[in-house]
């Protein structure tokens, strides 16, 4: 990727109204950035800064941006892990809440310490959120960081059969809150 404009051009494609296309592209950009970062981390860092700025702009639509940031950070936490703490700012906004929880869970899969070092306790009330995706993604996140302090709060979710869509490596997958909560509790109990 010698053309420095390529990442900027890929960023523009994130504005696709097709959610499936955005998630696939977020994963693709993450994969590309993981490779580019080995020889030019500055170029990827600039992309992350642009994405954060776009997400913070009240006049912009953050479609695909948080997902992309989460993928980039998750694939190269050794270089971009410091960006993780800034994602938490988007968890309280309805338009970016689920994408943020997904991004944090992806990062936690490779570097749970990055999430553990943040004030993640503020997320715990979302275990009772009306949205199944929020509950399920938060359970996934808490399992990946082995948050034993949240185990009791997650127990009721083991009876929650609400289905939701989750994305793995750019592919759509169906799961349930119960499945995510059970996996999370199993991870916590394996301590």
C-alpha positions in Angstrom: 0.0 0.0 0.0 2.4 2.7 -1.2 -0.3 5.2 -2.1 -1.0 7.1 1.1 -4.4 8.1 -0.3 -5.5 4.5 -0.4 -6.5 4.3 3.3 -8.3 7.6 2.9 -10.2 6.3 -0.1 -11.1 3.1 1.8 -12.4 5.3 4.6 -14.9 6.9 2.2 -16.4 3.5 1.4 -17.5 3.2 5.0 -20.4 5.6 4.3 -22.1 2.7 2.5 -25.8 2.4 3.7 -25.5 -1.4 3.4 -24.6 -2.6 6.9 -23.1 -5.9 5.7 -20.8 -4.0 3.3 -19.6 -1.7 6.1 -18.8 -4.5 8.4 -16.9 -6.4 5.7 -15.0 -3.2 4.8 -14.2 -2.5 8.5 -12.6 -5.9 8.7 -10.8 -5.5 5.4 -9.4 -2.1 6.5 -8.3 -3.6 9.8 -6.5 -6.4 8.0 -4.7 -4.0 5.6 -3.8 -1.7 8.5 -2.3 -4.6 10.5 0.1 -5.3 7.6 0.8 -1.6 6.8 1.6 -0.9 10.5 4.6 -3.2 10.4 6.4 -0.8 8.1 4.5 2.5 8.4 2.5 2.8 11.6 2.3 6.5 11.2 0.0 6.1 8.2 -2.4 3.9 10.2 -2.2 6.2 13.2 -3.3 9.1 11.0 -6.3 7.0 9.8 -7.2 6.3 13.4 -7.1 10.0 14.2 -9.3 10.8 11.3 -11.8 8.2 12.3 -11.9 9.5 15.9 -12.4 13.0 14.6 -15.2 11.9 12.3 -16.9 10.0 15.2 -16.7 13.1 17.4 -18.2 15.4 14.8 -21.8 15.9 15.6 -22.5 16.7 11.9 -21.0 13.4 10.6 -22.4 9.9 10.5 -19.9 7.4 12.2 -21.0 4.5 10.0 -18.3 1.8 10.1 -15.8 4.0 11.8 -15.9 2.5 15.3 -15.9 -1.0 13.9 -12.8 -0.1 11.8 -11.0 1.4 14.8 -11.8 -1.7 16.9 -10.6 -4.0 14.2 -7.3 -2.1 13.7 -6.6 -1.9 17.4 -7.6 -5.6 18.0 -5.2 -6.7 15.2 -2.3 -4.6 16.3 -2.7 -3.8 20.0 1.0 -3.7 20.4 1.1 -0.5 18.3 -2.3 1.0 18.7 -3.5 -0.2 22.1 -3.3 3.3 23.5 -6.2 4.3 21.3 -8.5 1.9 23.2 -9.4 4.2 26.1 -10.8 6.8 23.7 -13.4 4.3 22.4 -15.2 4.2 25.8 -16.4 7.8 25.1 -18.7 6.4 22.4 -20.4 3.7 24.6 -23.0 6.1 26.0 -24.3 7.3 22.7 -27.2 5.3 21.3 -26.0 5.5 17.7 -22.5 4.1 18.6 -23.1 2.0 21.8 -23.2 -1.4 20.2 -20.4 -0.8 17.8 -18.3 0.4 20.7 -19.1 -2.7 22.8 -18.2 -4.9 19.8 -14.9 -3.0 19.3 -14.0 -3.3 23.0 -14.8 -7.0 23.0 -12.6 -7.5 19.9 -9.7 -5.8 21.5 -10.3 -7.7 24.8 -9.9 -11.0 22.8 -6.3 -10.2 22.2 -5.4 -7.7 25.0 -7.9 -7.9 27.9 -5.6 -5.8 30.0 -6.3 -2.8 27.8 -10.0 -2.9 28.8 -9.3 -3.9 32.4 -7.2 -0.7 32.8 -10.3 1.5 31.8 -13.3 2.4 33.9 -15.4 -0.3 32.4 -17.6 -0.5 35.5 -19.7 2.3 34.0 -20.9 -0.2 31.4 -22.3 -2.7 33.9 -25.9 -1.2 34.0 -26.1 -2.0 30.3 -26.5 -5.7 31.2 -30.2 -4.8 31.8 -30.5 -2.6 28.7 -33.7 -3.2 26.6 -31.6 -3.9 23.5 -30.5 -7.6 23.2 -27.4 -6.6 21.1 -26.2 -4.4 23.9 -26.8 -7.1 26.6 -25.1 -9.8 24.5 -22.1 -7.7 23.4 -21.5 -6.5 26.9 -21.6 -10.1 28.2 -19.1 -11.1 25.5 -16.8 -8.2 26.6 -17.1 -9.0 30.3 -16.3 -12.7 29.6 -13.2 -11.8 27.5 -11.8 -9.7 30.4 -12.9 -12.3 32.9 -14.8 -9.7 35.0 -15.7 -11.9 38.0 -17.1 -8.8 39.6 -19.9 -8.9 37.0 -20.7 -12.6 37.3 -23.8 -12.2 39.5 -25.2 -9.5 37.3 -24.8 -11.8 34.3 -26.6 -14.8 35.7 -30.1 -13.6 34.7 -28.8 -13.3 31.1 -28.3 -17.1 31.0 -32.1 -17.4 30.5 -32.3 -14.6 27.9 -33.0 -16.3 24.5 -33.1 -12.9 22.6 -31.2 -13.3 19.3 -28.9 -10.7 17.8 -26.4 -10.3 15.0 -22.7 -10.3 15.8 -19.9 -9.9 13.4 -16.8 -12.1 13.2 -14.1 -11.2 10.7 -16.5 -9.3 8.6 -19.1 -12.0 8.5 -22.6 -11.8 10.0 -23.4 -14.4 12.7 -26.5 -14.9 14.7 -26.2 -15.6 18.4 -28.2 -15.2 21.6 -27.7 -13.3 24.8 -27.9 -16.6 26.6 -25.1 -18.1 24.5 -22.9 -15.0 25.1 -23.6 -15.0 28.8 -22.9 -18.7 29.2 -19.6 -18.4 27.4 -18.7 -15.3 29.5 -19.5 -17.1 32.8 -17.5 -20.1 31.7 -14.5 -17.9 30.9 -14.9 -16.2 34.3 -15.2 -19.5 36.2 -12.0 -20.8 34.5 -9.9 -18.4 36.5 
